[in-house]
């Protein structure tokens, strides 16, 4: 999937999360006003009220529904970000010449002089370690061209 499509998906998910937050906040404000009015009525400061118990239950149910929806989308977004990070890390590792070996298990990077075990299982951490190594000057030497 292209990065443009991924950005569009991320944006749509974050926009829907923000919309759910706004709707939940609106319902909370409405519930607060209804509860304040009910408190004034029950304490005797206000004689008549038109608040129905069903209105309170509906507000609480909608708040709960918005929270569930928001959390579900946040989980999906976090999972997508994790998969994207792993894919990017794997591409980086492979492009720099790192290999996934079985003995010893893990991601390995080899220079002309030494061999480094980057990380056993996590591609993201292995890519971070490889970035540190390459920044420290552990470059992979290009093989000499063969003479004809």
C-alpha positions as a Markdown table, in Angstrom:
| # | Residue | x | y | z |
|---|---|---|---|---|
| 1 | Unk | 0.0 | 0.0 | 0.0 |
| 2 | Unk | 1.3 | 3.4 | -0.9 |
| 3 | Unk | 2.2 | 6.0 | 1.8 |
| 4 | Unk | -0.4 | 8.3 | 0.4 |
| 5 | Unk | -3.1 | 5.8 | 1.0 |
| 6 | Unk | -1.8 | 5.1 | 4.5 |
| 7 | Unk | -1.8 | 8.8 | 5.3 |
| 8 | Unk | -5.4 | 9.1 | 4.1 |
| 9 | Unk | -6.4 | 6.2 | 6.3 |
| 10 | Unk | -4.5 | 7.7 | 9.3 |
| 11 | Unk | -6.2 | 11.0 | 8.7 |
| 12 | Unk | -9.6 | 9.6 | 8.4 |
| 13 | Unk | -9.2 | 7.5 | 11.6 |
| 14 | Unk | -7.9 | 10.5 | 13.6 |
| 15 | Unk | -10.7 | 12.7 | 12.2 |
| 16 | Unk | -13.3 | 10.2 | 13.3 |
| 17 | Unk | -11.7 | 9.9 | 16.7 |
| 18 | Unk | -11.9 | 13.7 | 17.1 |
| 19 | Unk | -15.5 | 13.7 | 16.0 |
| 20 | Unk | -16.4 | 11.1 | 18.6 |
| 21 | Unk | -14.6 | 13.1 | 21.3 |
| 22 | Unk | -16.5 | 16.3 | 20.3 |
| 23 | Unk | -19.8 | 14.4 | 20.4 |
| 24 | Unk | -19.0 | 12.8 | 23.8 |
| 25 | Unk | -18.1 | 16.2 | 25.2 |
| 26 | Unk | -21.3 | 17.7 | 23.9 |
| 27 | Unk | -23.3 | 14.9 | 25.5 |
| 28 | Unk | -21.5 | 15.3 | 28.8 |
| 29 | Unk | -22.3 | 19.1 | 28.8 |
| 30 | Unk | -25.9 | 18.3 | 28.1 |
| 31 | Unk | -26.0 | 15.7 | 30.8 |
| 32 | Unk | -24.4 | 18.2 | 33.3 |
| 33 | Unk | -27.1 | 20.8 | 32.6 |
| 34 | Unk | -29.9 | 18.2 | 33.0 |
| 35 | Unk | -28.4 | 16.9 | 36.2 |
| 36 | Unk | -28.0 | 20.4 | 37.6 |
| 37 | Unk | -31.6 | 21.2 | 36.8 |
| 38 | Unk | -32.8 | 17.9 | 38.4 |
| 39 | Unk | -30.7 | 18.7 | 41.5 |
| 40 | Unk | -32.3 | 22.2 | 41.8 |
| 41 | Unk | -35.8 | 20.6 | 41.3 |
| 42 | Unk | -35.2 | 17.9 | 44.0 |
| 43 | Unk | -33.7 | 20.3 | 46.5 |
| 44 | Unk | -36.7 | 22.5 | 46.2 |
| 45 | Unk | -35.1 | 25.5 | 44.5 |
| 46 | Unk | -37.0 | 24.9 | 41.2 |
| 47 | Unk | -40.7 | 24.1 | 41.3 |
| 48 | Unk | -41.3 | 22.5 | 37.8 |
| 49 | Unk | -39.0 | 20.5 | 35.5 |
| 50 | Unk | -39.5 | 18.8 | 32.2 |
| 51 | Unk | -36.5 | 16.3 | 32.5 |
| 52 | Unk | -37.4 | 12.7 | 31.7 |
| 53 | Unk | -35.4 | 9.8 | 33.2 |
| 54 | Unk | -35.1 | 8.4 | 29.7 |
| 55 | Unk | -33.2 | 11.5 | 28.6 |
| 56 | Unk | -30.6 | 10.9 | 31.2 |
| 57 | Unk | -30.3 | 7.3 | 30.3 |
| 58 | Unk | -30.0 | 8.1 | 26.6 |
| 59 | Unk | -27.2 | 10.6 | 27.3 |
| 60 | Unk | -25.2 | 8.1 | 29.3 |
| 61 | Unk | -25.7 | 5.5 | 26.7 |
| 62 | Unk | -24.5 | 7.8 | 23.9 |
| 63 | Unk | -21.5 | 8.8 | 25.9 |
| 64 | Unk | -20.6 | 5.2 | 26.4 |
| 65 | Unk | -21.1 | 4.4 | 22.7 |
| 66 | Unk | -18.8 | 7.3 | 21.7 |
| 67 | Unk | -16.1 | 6.2 | 24.1 |
| 68 | Unk | -16.3 | 2.6 | 22.8 |
| 69 | Unk | -16.1 | 3.9 | 19.2 |
| 70 | Unk | -13.2 | 6.1 | 20.0 |
| 71 | Unk | -11.2 | 3.4 | 21.8 |
| 72 | Unk | -11.8 | 0.9 | 19.0 |
| 73 | Unk | -10.5 | 3.4 | 16.4 |
| 74 | Unk | -7.4 | 4.2 | 18.6 |
| 75 | Unk | -6.6 | 0.5 | 18.8 |
| 76 | Unk | -6.8 | 0.1 | 15.1 |
| 77 | Unk | -4.7 | 3.2 | 14.6 |
| 78 | Unk | -2.0 | 2.0 | 17.0 |
| 79 | Unk | -2.0 | -1.4 | 15.2 |
| 80 | Unk | -1.6 | 0.2 | 11.8 |
| 81 | Unk | 1.2 | 2.4 | 13.1 |
| 82 | Unk | 3.0 | -0.7 | 14.5 |
| 83 | Unk | 2.7 | -2.6 | 11.2 |
| 84 | Unk | 3.9 | 0.4 | 9.2 |
| 85 | Unk | 6.9 | 0.8 | 11.5 |
| 86 | Unk | 7.8 | -2.9 | 11.2 |
| 87 | Unk | 7.5 | -2.7 | 7.4 |
| 88 | Unk | 9.6 | 0.4 | 7.2 |
| 89 | Unk | 12.2 | -1.2 | 9.5 |
| 90 | Unk | 12.4 | -4.4 | 7.4 |
| 91 | Unk | 12.8 | -2.4 | 4.2 |
| 92 | Unk | 15.6 | -0.4 | 5.8 |
| 93 | Unk | 17.4 | -3.5 | 7.2 |
| 94 | Unk | 17.3 | -5.3 | 3.8 |
| 95 | Unk | 18.4 | -2.2 | 1.9 |
| 96 | Unk | 21.4 | -1.8 | 4.1 |
| 97 | Unk | 22.5 | -5.4 | 3.7 |
| 98 | Unk | 21.3 | -6.8 | 7.0 |
| 99 | Unk | 20.0 | -10.4 | 7.0 |
| 100 | Unk | 17.7 | -12.5 | 9.2 |
| 101 | Unk | 19.7 | -15.6 | 10.2 |
| 102 | Unk | 18.7 | -18.6 | 12.2 |
| 103 | Unk | 22.0 | -19.3 | 14.0 |
| 104 | Unk | 22.4 | -17.3 | 16.1 |
| 105 | Unk | 18.8 | -16.2 | 15.6 |
| 106 | Unk | 18.2 | -12.6 | 14.7 |
| 107 | Unk | 19.1 | -9.7 | 12.4 |
| 108 | Unk | 22.8 | -9.6 | 11.5 |
| 109 | Unk | 24.8 | -6.9 | 9.8 |
| 110 | Unk | 28.3 | -7.8 | 8.5 |
| 111 | Unk | 31.1 | -5.5 | 7.5 |
| 112 | Unk | 34.5 | -6.5 | 6.0 |
| 113 | Unk | 36.0 | -6.8 | 9.5 |
| 114 | Unk | 33.2 | -7.8 | 11.9 |
| 115 | Unk | 29.7 | -9.1 | 12.2 |
| 116 | Unk | 27.0 | -7.6 | 14.4 |
| 117 | Unk | 23.9 | -9.2 | 15.9 |
| 118 | Unk | 21.4 | -6.3 | 15.8 |
| 119 | Unk | 18.4 | -7.8 | 17.6 |
| 120 | Unk | 16.9 | -11.2 | 17.9 |
| 121 | Unk | 13.2 | -10.7 | 17.0 |
| 122 | Unk | 12.2 | -7.0 | 16.9 |
| 123 | Unk | 12.8 | -5.4 | 13.5 |
| 124 | Unk | 12.2 | -1.9 | 14.7 |
| 125 | Unk | 14.9 | -2.2 | 17.4 |
| 126 | Unk | 17.2 | -3.9 | 14.9 |
| 127 | Unk | 16.8 | -1.0 | 12.5 |
| 128 | Unk | 17.5 | 1.5 | 15.2 |
| 129 | Unk | 20.7 | -0.3 | 16.2 |
| 130 | Unk | 21.8 | -0.5 | 12.5 |
| 131 | Unk | 21.2 | 3.3 | 12.2 |
| 132 | Unk | 23.4 | 3.8 | 15.3 |
| 133 | Unk | 26.1 | 1.6 | 13.8 |
| 134 | Unk | 26.0 | 3.3 | 10.4 |
| 135 | Unk | 26.1 | 6.7 | 12.1 |
| 136 | Unk | 29.2 | 5.6 | 14.1 |
| 137 | Unk | 31.0 | 4.8 | 10.8 |
| 138 | Unk | 30.6 | 1.0 | 10.5 |
| 139 | Unk | 30.0 | 1.2 | 6.7 |
| 140 | Unk | 29.7 | -1.8 | 4.5 |
| 141 | Unk | 32.6 | -1.8 | 2.1 |
| 142 | Unk | 31.8 | -2.2 | -1.6 |
| 143 | Unk | 33.4 | -5.2 | -3.2 |
| 144 | Unk | 36.2 | -4.4 | -5.6 |
| 145 | Unk | 35.3 | -4.6 | -9.3 |
| 146 | Unk | 36.6 | -7.7 | -11.1 |
| 147 | Unk | 39.3 | -7.1 | -13.7 |
| 148 | Unk | 38.6 | -8.6 | -17.1 |
